[in-house]
Amino acid sequence: MKLTHNKILITGGASGIGLGLTERFIRENNTVIVCGRRESVLQELTDKYPTVITKVCDVAVEADRVELFNWIAEHHPDLNVLVNNAGIQQWMNITDDDFMQRAKIEIATNIEAPLHLTSLFIQLKSFTTVMNVSSGLALVPFTQVPVYSATKAFLHSITLSTRFLLQPKNIEVIEVIPPALNTDLGGIGLHDAHPPVSTFIEGIFEQLKAGKTELTFGFSEAIANSDPEGLKVIFNRLNPVK
């Protein structure tokens, strides 16, 4: 992926990893479009970074995804990069009374949205790159976030297939596989002890500069490089028997 002079759409690009990507892509002289559910958060982003273009959109809603694509196709037809970053993580148990209701929200946001958006945006003539943000939990689940882990496993798998399927169109497919980072994903304060987003972003951009298409960092790098026995050890570490 060339790192400068792109026009990039980042879903959920106003907070967490998405914000880190937004800030760094701006530094690399790219035009960045950010979509998100909350207009107030998008306004805070443009107050800090006036060059960012924003669009209110709930990617969990099919009609919103279609409207987003149509808006881009009309106003920004030279868009060439899609970053599927928006995601939600819910701590829950399959025995919870509201499990399915909450699971459907995660599936819509973490699976349906990137799948649908990718199928739409590859239609743009200028399009060159898909970047999917999955998780180290795609490779080893953390059972306190069972649906989140499973959705990221899906995203990891579909990324591998998409990379192969889009080769004839010369569209590059990149997977970002973060470990737990100091963000509010899953709830405020849950990840305060983990590495900062800024350090992670620097790490993955070094890999992008080296031409890599599967980007790992810290604990996710250890998971990605583990053999089956190592993965069992990591699973037991993440999910100790109580």
N, C-alpha and C positions, 0 to 999 in steps of 0.2 A: 504493500500500500504506500503510495506517495503521501507524505505527511503535510504538504502545504498546498494552498490554493485549491482546496476542495470546497464544495457546498455540502454540508453534513446535517442530517436530521438526527437528533438524539432524543429518544423517548425517555421521559423522566429525567431530563438533563438539568434540572434545577436544584437537585439535592444529592447527597451521597456520592457514589461512584459516578453517576451521570454528571454531576456538577464538576467533579474533578476532570472528567473527559472534556466537558465544555470549556473549562478554563484553559486546559492544555492545548486543545485544538485552536482556540483563539490565539494563543501565544505562537502557534505555528503558522499563523496567517491564513486561517481558513474562515469561511463564512459558516456560522453555526445557527441552525434553527432548532429550537427546543419546544417540545410539546409536553404538556402536563395537565393534570386535572384542576389544579387550583390557580385561579387567576392572580391571587395575591402573591403567591410564591413566584410566579412568572414575572410579576411586576418588580419584586425585589431583585430578581436576576437582571432585568434590563436596567434597573437603577444603578446597579454595580457595573454591568457590562452593556453599555448602550448599543453596541454593534450586534448583539444577539437578537435574532428574530424569534418571536414566540407565537404559539398557537395553543389555545385551550382545547384539550382533547382528552377524553377518557378512553385509552386504548383497549380497555376491557369491553367496550361497546362496539359492536360491528359497524353500526351506522356512523359512529365517530371516526372509525378507521377509514371508511370509504370517503367520508367528507374530508379528512386530512389528506388523503391521496389526491383527491380532485383539486383541493386548494393548492397543493404543491405543484401538481401538473399544470395548473393555470398560471400561478404566480412565480414558481421557481422550477421551471422545467429542466434547468441545468443541474439540478441536484444529482450528485453522483455517489453519495455514501449514506447508508442507513445504519444507525446504531440502535439495535434492539436492547435497550437497557432497562426500561420500566419493569418493575417486578414487586411483588409483595410476599412477605413471609409471615406466617401465622403459627404461633405455638399452640398446638392442639393435639387432641387424642381422638382416634377413630371411634372411641366410646362416647364422645361428647354428643349431646342432643343436637347441637347445631353444626355438627361436623360437615355434613354434605353441603349445607348452605354456604359455609365458609370455604369449603374445598372448591366449589364451583367458581367462586370469585378468583381464587388463586389460579385455577386452570385457565380461566378466561384471560387473565392478565399475563401469566407466565408462559402459556402455550399458544392459545388461540391468537393473541395479538402479534407476537413475532412471526408466527407462521403466515398469517394473513397479510401483514404488512410487507413481508418479504415477497410474497406472490404478487402483490400490487406494484411495488417499487421497481422490481426488475423489468417492468414494462417501459420504464423511462429510457429513452435512447442514450442519455448521457451516463447511465448508471454503471458503476465499476466495482462497488464494494459493499458487502454486508458484514457487519460486526455484531455478533451475538454475545451478550454478557451472561454467562452461565454461573457456575459455582463449583468449588471443590466438593460440595455436597452432591453434585451430579455423579461423582465417582464413588463416594462412600456416604450413605445417608446418615443424617442426624435425626433420630426418631422423634425428637420433640417437635420437629418441623417436618412431618412425614410427607405432606403434599408438596411443600416447597422443594424438598429434596427430590421427589419424583418428577416434578415439573422441570427441574434443572437437568435431570437425567435425560428426559425427553429432548430438551433443547440441545444438549450435548450430542445426542444421537442424530437429530435432524440436521444439525450443523455439519456433521461428517457427510451425511447423504447429500445435503445441499451443495457442499463444496465440490463433490464429484459431479453432481447433475448440472451445475452451472459452468463447468469447464468449457463446454462448447461456446458459451456466450462470453467467455473471457471475463467473468465476474468473479472476483476474489472473495472468499468467505473466511472470515477470521473469528476465532473464538477466544474470548477473554474469560479466564477461569480464576476468579478471585477467591482468596480465603476469607474468613471472617475479618472484617475491618471495622474501624471505629466510626460507624454510621448509626442511624436510628432504625435500620432495617429490623423488623420484628418487634420494635418497641424502644422507647428512649432508655438509654443506660445499659441495655443488654450487652453491647459490644464495646464498652468504654475501654476495656483492657487490651483490645486488639490494635494492630498497627494502623497508623493514620492513612487516610486515602491518598494524601500527597506522595508518600513514599511508594505506595503501590503504583500510582500513575507513572512516576518516574521509571519504575522497574519495567512496566509493560511498554512504555514508549521506547526504551532501549531495545526491547525485543522487536518492536515494529520496525525500528531503524535497521535491524539486522535481517528483516524480511521474514520473520517467523509468522505463522498463522495460528498457532495455538499458544496462548500467552498465559503463563502461570506465575505465581509469586508466593514465596514463603511456604506455608503449609500446603497450599494447593499444588505447588511444585513437587513437594514430597509425596503427596497422594498420587499425582500423575505418573511419577517414576517408580511407584511401588509394585512389587509382584503380588500374586494372589495372597500369599501368606502375610505380606506386609499390610495389605488391605484389611485382612481380618484383624490384625493388631490395632489398626487405626479405628476400625468399627468398634471394637471393644473399648478403646480409649474414649471415643465419642459417646458411647452408649453403655456405661458401666451398669452391671446388674445391681439393682437396689435390694 
